[in-house]
Amino acid sequence: MIGKETRQTIELAAPMIMAQLAQMSMSFVDTIMVGRLGQQELAGVAVGGAVFFPLIVMTLGILMGVGPMVSGLRGS
């Protein structure tokens, strides 16, 4: 039997897990679709992903830091 805290953690994490699985599935399907076009097209998608992914990670990192900062300022 799963403990109460573990169950709550899983319930909180479920939407993020589903979003990550959806993102991975979309990337997989994109790779399959573009792979039929040719090597250069697939390389273009890879370069685009290499540029796009760090921007997403940086943006999410900034947004994750904003919540605690705002709540700290609002609580003081």
C-alpha positions in Angstrom: 0.0 0.0 0.0 1.3 3.4 -0.9 1.7 6.0 1.8 -0.3 9.2 2.0 2.6 11.4 1.1 3.7 9.3 -1.8 0.2 9.3 -3.2 -0.1 13.1 -2.9 3.3 13.5 -4.6 2.2 11.3 -7.5 -1.1 13.2 -7.8 0.9 16.5 -8.0 3.4 15.1 -10.4 0.9 13.4 -12.7 0.2 16.5 -14.9 3.9 17.2 -15.4 4.6 13.5 -16.2 1.8 13.5 -18.8 3.0 16.8 -20.3 6.5 15.4 -20.6 5.3 12.2 -22.2 3.2 14.2 -24.7 6.2 16.4 -25.6 8.4 13.3 -26.1 5.7 11.7 -28.2 5.3 14.8 -30.3 9.1 14.9 -30.9 9.1 11.2 -31.8 6.3 11.7 -34.4 8.0 14.8 -35.8 11.2 12.8 -36.3 9.4 10.0 -38.1 7.5 12.5 -40.3 10.6 14.6 -41.2 12.8 11.5 -41.5 10.8 10.5 -44.6 11.8 13.7 -46.3 15.5 13.3 -46.2 18.7 13.6 -44.2 19.1 17.4 -44.6 15.5 18.0 -43.4 16.0 15.8 -40.4 19.3 17.6 -39.6 17.4 20.9 -39.8 14.8 19.7 -37.3 17.7 18.6 -35.0 19.3 22.0 -35.2 16.0 23.7 -34.6 15.5 21.5 -31.5 19.0 22.3 -30.3 18.2 26.0 -30.4 14.6 25.7 -29.1 15.2 23.4 -26.2 17.7 25.6 -24.2 15.3 28.5 -24.6 12.5 26.5 -23.2 14.6 25.3 -20.3 15.8 28.8 -19.5 12.3 30.2 -19.7 10.9 27.5 -17.4 13.8 28.1 -14.9 13.1 31.8 -14.7 9.3 31.1 -14.3 10.0 28.6 -11.6 12.0 31.1 -9.7 9.4 33.9 -9.9 6.8 32.1 -7.7 9.0 31.8 -4.6 10.3 35.4 -5.1 6.8 36.8 -5.4 5.5 34.9 -2.4 8.5 35.9 -0.3 8.0 39.6 -1.2 4.2 39.4 -0.6 4.6 37.6 2.7 7.1 40.1 4.1 
